[in-house]
Amino acid sequence: MSPNRLIMLIFFLQPIAFGSWLPRIPDVQQHLGVGPAGLALALLGLPVGTLLTLPFAGRLVARIGARATIIYGFIVYSLVMALPALAWNSESLFVALMFAGSAISTLELGLNVKADEVEKHGGRPIMSTCHGFWSLGIMAGSVIGSAFAALGVAAAVAIPLAAVIVLPVALVVGNVLPDHGKEERIAAAAAPRGKWQPPGPMLLGICLFVFGIGMTEGAIADWSAVFLRDVFGSPTAQAGIGYSVFAGLVAAGRFSGDWLRTRYGAVAVARFCGVCALIGLVIVYFAPAMQVAIAGFAVIGFGVSVGFPLAVTAAASLKDRPASASVATLSFIALTGFLIGPPMIGFVAEHTSMRGGLAMLLPFLGLSLILTGTLRAGMPAKARTAAAG
């Protein structure tokens, strides 16, 4: 298999174990005997572990390399993904998810850096397609988790089993990946440890661009079903369709993103998608019926689909710091937006309405649209000059 296909395959494999966990959350909640508030606090362990790890994960990837991070990271990730299903109370679930978040963030950082290396050495855009395979992987994991649940397999057995099945394949793929970035790794190992430096203007612009994208993804994930239920009285079986359609268009947009970037350039694609996201949000806000709102969620899904992959390519192309450090900073900001969006919308909706809550995304998506020009950092020099002109 070519390096392109290998990295796409490992992007698909990575989220399967985590995806198998998602359908079992209600079972774990029932086993622990905690209410919605207790579960919500325990689930915060995942983002807490991620946020605590990302500032240091960039230095680790720079020193040992993306390929080694993938190989060793998969081993640790496969082990810690068994912990949440073994929790005996909400506190232990929080700690288990914190370890899982730490392992996931480090492994995904290695994946993104490796995809950027393969993309640069191959001369063919693949970042969006890689993230499209990640979307397929988490959907496959969710199906596997649901199937195990239907068969009556306990979560404490099913999740480790999913991880064990995937791990050998992932290790084989990781070992045959080409080892790019040796020069950068040697330089990083020889460089003295300096104080943390804030992101430069270009990286800051890229981070602010992706902040609105991450905020929107988190908001639609948490509130689309509630929106359809509260605004249109949709039954539970139908309320989840909004997010399913949204997720499907995110995957479709990512699979077409590399072709669009090659044909039209990163900035043009980001601007078109940004406009789509804004239009979709307006459709949802003014939707007179559930079907119209679902169509709006679909347009938003396509609009935000390629934002993060394009931002990863642009951040990794900056020369003022190692690519791993830039991507770690970017991931930290994107996750912060993902976490801030849902509670902000809930607070506004509590005092206005669900329509008013989702409308709070408009200025952040508008800022992302304004900052699409920062993505020129990921374009070849000739294309960047032409775009600037």
C-alpha positions in Angstrom: 0.0 0.0 0.0 1.2 3.5 -0.7 1.9 5.9 2.2 -1.3 7.8 1.3 -3.4 4.7 1.7 -1.6 3.6 4.9 -2.2 6.9 6.7 -5.8 6.9 5.6 -6.2 3.4 6.9 -4.8 4.3 10.3 -7.0 7.3 10.5 -9.9 4.9 10.0 -8.7 2.5 12.7 -7.9 5.0 15.4 -11.5 6.0 16.5 -13.0 2.5 16.3 -12.4 1.7 20.0 -13.6 5.1 21.1 -16.6 4.9 18.8 -17.5 1.5 20.4 -17.6 3.3 23.8 -20.2 5.9 22.8 -23.3 3.6 22.5 -22.4 2.0 25.9 -22.5 5.3 27.9 -26.1 4.7 29.0 -25.2 1.2 30.2 -22.3 2.5 32.2 -24.5 5.3 33.6 -27.1 2.7 34.7 -24.4 0.5 36.2 -23.0 3.3 38.2 -26.4 4.6 39.3 -25.7 8.3 38.6 -28.1 10.9 37.2 -27.6 13.2 34.2 -25.7 15.8 36.2 -23.3 13.2 37.7 -22.7 11.7 34.3 -22.1 15.1 32.7 -19.5 15.9 35.3 -17.8 12.5 34.9 -17.8 12.9 31.1 -15.8 16.1 31.5 -12.8 13.9 32.3 -12.2 13.3 28.5 -11.8 17.0 27.5 -9.9 17.7 30.8 -7.3 15.0 29.9 -7.1 16.3 26.4 -6.5 20.0 27.4 -3.9 19.0 30.0 -2.0 16.9 27.5 -1.9 18.9 24.3 0.5 21.6 25.5 3.1 18.9 26.2 2.2 16.4 23.4 3.6 18.7 20.7 7.1 18.6 22.2 6.9 14.8 22.6 5.9 14.3 18.9 8.7 16.7 17.8 11.3 14.6 19.7 10.3 11.0 18.9 8.5 11.6 15.6 5.0 11.1 14.4 5.5 7.5 13.4 6.8 6.5 16.8 4.0 8.4 18.4 1.4 6.4 16.4 3.0 3.1 17.2 3.5 3.6 21.0 0.4 5.8 21.2 -1.9 3.0 19.8 -0.6 0.6 22.5 -1.3 3.0 25.4 -4.6 4.1 23.8 -5.9 0.5 23.4 -5.1 -0.1 27.1 -6.7 3.0 28.6 -9.9 2.7 26.4 -10.8 -0.3 28.6 -10.8 1.8 31.8 -14.1 3.8 31.4 -16.1 0.5 31.2 -14.4 -0.7 34.4 -15.3 2.4 36.5 -17.1 1.8 39.8 -18.3 5.3 40.5 -18.5 8.7 38.8 -15.2 9.8 40.2 -13.3 6.8 38.8 -15.1 7.3 35.5 -13.8 10.9 35.4 -10.3 9.7 36.0 -10.6 6.9 33.5 -11.8 9.3 30.8 -9.1 11.8 31.7 -6.5 9.1 30.9 -8.4 8.2 27.7 -8.5 11.9 26.6 -4.8 12.2 27.2 -4.0 9.1 25.1 -6.5 10.1 22.3 -5.1 13.6 22.0 -1.5 12.5 21.8 -2.3 9.8 19.2 -4.4 12.1 17.1 -1.7 14.7 17.2 0.7 12.1 15.8 -1.8 11.2 13.1 -2.2 14.8 12.0 1.5 15.5 11.9 2.1 12.2 10.0 -0.6 13.0 7.5 1.0 16.4 6.9 4.4 14.7 6.3 3.0 12.2 3.9 1.1 15.0 2.1 4.2 17.1 1.7 6.4 14.2 0.5 3.8 12.9 -1.9 2.8 16.3 -3.3 -0.9 15.4 -3.2 -3.5 16.8 -0.8 -4.8 14.1 1.5 -5.6 15.8 4.9 -9.3 16.2 4.3 -9.6 12.6 3.0 -7.8 11.4 6.1 -10.3 13.1 8.3 -13.1 11.7 6.2 -11.8 8.2 7.0 -11.7 9.2 10.7 -15.4 10.1 10.4 -16.1 6.6 8.9 -14.0 5.0 11.7 -16.0 6.5 14.5 -19.3 5.6 12.8 -18.0 2.0 12.3 -17.0 1.9 16.0 -20.4 3.1 17.0 -22.0 0.3 14.9 -19.7 -2.3 16.5 -20.5 -1.0 20.0 -24.3 -1.1 19.3 -23.9 -4.7 17.9 -22.1 -5.9 21.0 -24.8 -4.3 23.1 -27.6 -6.0 21.1 -25.8 -9.4 21.6 -25.7 -8.7 25.4 -21.9 -8.5 25.6 -20.9 -6.4 28.7 -19.3 -3.1 28.0 -16.3 -4.1 30.1 -15.7 -6.9 27.6 -16.9 -5.3 24.4 -14.7 -2.2 24.4 -11.4 -3.9 25.2 -12.3 -6.6 22.6 -12.8 -3.9 19.9 -9.4 -2.3 20.9 -7.6 -5.7 20.9 -9.0 -6.5 17.4 -7.8 -3.2 15.9 -4.4 -3.0 17.7 -2.4 -5.6 15.7 -3.6 -4.1 12.4 -2.7 -0.6 13.6 0.8 -1.7 14.7 1.5 -3.4 11.3 0.3 -0.3 9.5 2.3 2.0 11.8 5.5 0.0 11.3 5.4 0.2 7.5 4.6 3.9 7.4 7.6 5.8 6.0 9.7 7.6 8.7 9.6 11.2 7.5 10.8 14.2 9.5 14.1 12.8 10.7 15.9 16.1 10.2 13.3 18.0 12.2 13.4 15.4 15.0 17.1 15.6 15.3 17.0 19.4 15.4 14.3 19.2 18.1 16.3 16.8 20.2 19.4 19.0 20.0 17.6 22.2 20.7 17.7 23.5 24.3 14.4 23.6 26.1 13.1 27.2 26.0 10.2 28.9 27.7 6.7 28.6 26.2 6.1 31.2 23.5 2.6 32.4 22.5 1.6 31.6 18.9 2.7 34.1 16.3 0.2 36.3 14.4 -0.3 33.8 11.5 -0.8 30.8 13.8 -3.0 32.9 16.0 -5.2 33.8 13.0 -5.4 30.1 12.0 -6.4 29.2 15.5 -9.1 31.8 15.7 -10.4 30.6 12.3 -10.8 27.1 13.6 -12.2 28.2 17.0 -15.6 29.1 15.4 -15.5 25.8 13.4 -14.9 23.8 16.6 -17.6 25.7 18.5 -20.2 25.0 15.8 -19.3 21.3 15.7 -19.7 21.0 19.4 -22.9 23.0 19.5 -24.6 20.9 16.7 -23.5 17.6 18.4 -25.0 18.6 21.7 -28.0 20.7 20.8 -29.4 19.6 17.4 -31.7 16.9 18.8 -32.8 19.2 21.6 -33.5 21.9 19.1 -35.7 19.7 17.0 -37.5 18.4 20.1 -38.1 21.8 21.7 -38.9 23.8 18.6 -40.9 21.3 16.6 -41.9 18.7 19.1 -40.0 16.0 17.3 -40.1 12.6 19.0 -36.9 11.1 20.2 -36.6 8.7 17.3 -36.7 11.6 14.8 -34.8 14.3 16.8 -31.5 12.5 16.3 -31.8 12.7 12.5 -30.5 16.2 12.6 -27.1 15.3 13.9 -27.0 12.1 11.7 -27.5 14.3 8.6 -25.0 16.8 9.9 -22.3 14.1 10.5 -23.0 12.6 7.1 -22.4 15.9 5.3 -19.2 16.5 7.4 -17.9 13.1 6.1 -18.9 13.9 2.5 -17.3 17.3 2.6 -14.1 15.9 3.9 -13.9 13.2 1.2 -14.3 15.9 -1.4 -12.1 18.5 0.4 -8.8 17.5 -1.1 -10.1 17.5 -4.6 -11.7 20.9 -4.0 -8.5 22.3 -2.5 -6.4 21.1 -5.4 -8.8 22.6 -7.9 -9.7 25.9 -6.3 -7.2 26.5 -3.5 -7.5 26.3 0.3 -8.7 29.9 0.8 -11.5 29.7 -1.9 -12.8 26.4 -0.5 -12.7 27.7 3.1 -14.6 30.9 2.0 -17.3 28.9 0.1 -17.7 26.5 3.0 -17.8 29.4 5.5 -20.6 31.0 3.6 -22.4 27.6 3.5 -22.1 27.3 7.3 -23.6 30.8 7.8 -26.4 30.1 5.3 -27.2 26.8 7.0 -27.4 28.5 10.4 -29.8 31.1 9.0 -31.9 28.3 7.6 -32.1 26.6 10.9 -32.9 29.8 12.7 -35.9 30.7 10.5 -37.0 27.1 9.7 -40.8 26.8 9.8 -40.7 23.0 9.9 -38.5 20.1 11.1 -37.5 19.1 7.6 -36.3 22.6 6.7 -34.2 22.6 9.9 -32.7 19.2 9.1 -31.7 20.6 5.7 -30.1 23.5 7.4 -28.1 21.2 9.6 -26.9 19.4 6.5 -25.7 22.7 5.0 -23.9 23.5 8.2 -22.2 20.1 8.2 -20.8 20.6 4.7 -19.8 24.2 5.7 -17.7 23.1 8.7 -16.4 19.8 7.2 -13.0 20.9 5.8 -12.2 23.7 8.3 -10.0 21.7 10.7 -8.2 19.7 8.0 -7.3 22.9 6.1 -6.2 24.6 9.3 -3.9 21.6 10.2 -2.2 21.8 6.8 -1.8 25.6 7.2 -0.5 25.5 10.8 2.0 22.6 10.0 3.4 24.7 7.1 4.5 27.5 9.4 8.3 27.7 9.8 8.6 29.5 13.1 8.2 26.4 15.2 8.0 22.5 14.8 4.9 21.4 13.0 3.9 19.3 16.0 3.9 22.3 18.2 1.8 24.3 15.8 -0.7 21.5 15.4 -0.9 20.9 19.1 -1.7 24.6 19.7 -4.3 24.5 16.9 -5.9 21.4 18.4 -6.0 23.0 21.8 -7.9 26.0 20.5 -10.2 23.9 18.4 -11.1 21.8 21.4 -11.6 24.9 23.5 -14.2 26.1 21.0 -15.8 22.7 20.9 -16.2 22.8 24.7 -17.3 26.4 25.1 -20.0 26.3 22.4 -22.5 24.0 24.0 -22.7 25.6 27.5 -22.8 29.1 26.0 -25.8 28.1 23.8 -27.5 26.5 26.8 -27.1 29.6 28.9 -28.5 31.9 26.1 -31.3 29.4 25.3 -32.3 29.3 29.0 -32.9 33.1 28.9 -34.2 33.4 25.3 -35.0 30.4 23.2 -33.3 27.5 21.4 -33.3 29.6 18.2 -31.6 32.4 20.0 -29.1 30.0 21.5 -28.0 28.7 18.1 -27.9 32.2 16.7 -25.0 32.9 19.1 -22.8 30.9 16.6 -23.2 33.6 13.9 -20.5 36.0 15.0 -18.0 33.2 15.5 -18.7 31.7 12.1 -18.4 35.2 10.7 -15.0 35.6 12.3 -13.9 32.3 10.8 -15.0 33.5 7.4 -13.0 36.7 7.8 -9.9 34.8 8.8 -9.9 32.3 5.9 -7.0 34.3 4.3 -4.7 32.9 7.0 -5.0 29.5 5.3 -2.6 30.8 2.6 0.2 29.5 4.9 -0.6 26.0 3.7 -0.5 26.8 0.0 2.6 26.4 -2.2 4.6 29.6 -2.7 3.5 30.1 -6.3 -0.2 29.6 -5.5 0.1 31.8 -2.4 1.5 34.6 -4.5 -1.3 34.2 -7.0 -3.9 34.2 -4.4 -2.5 37.3 -2.7 -2.5 39.1 -6.0 
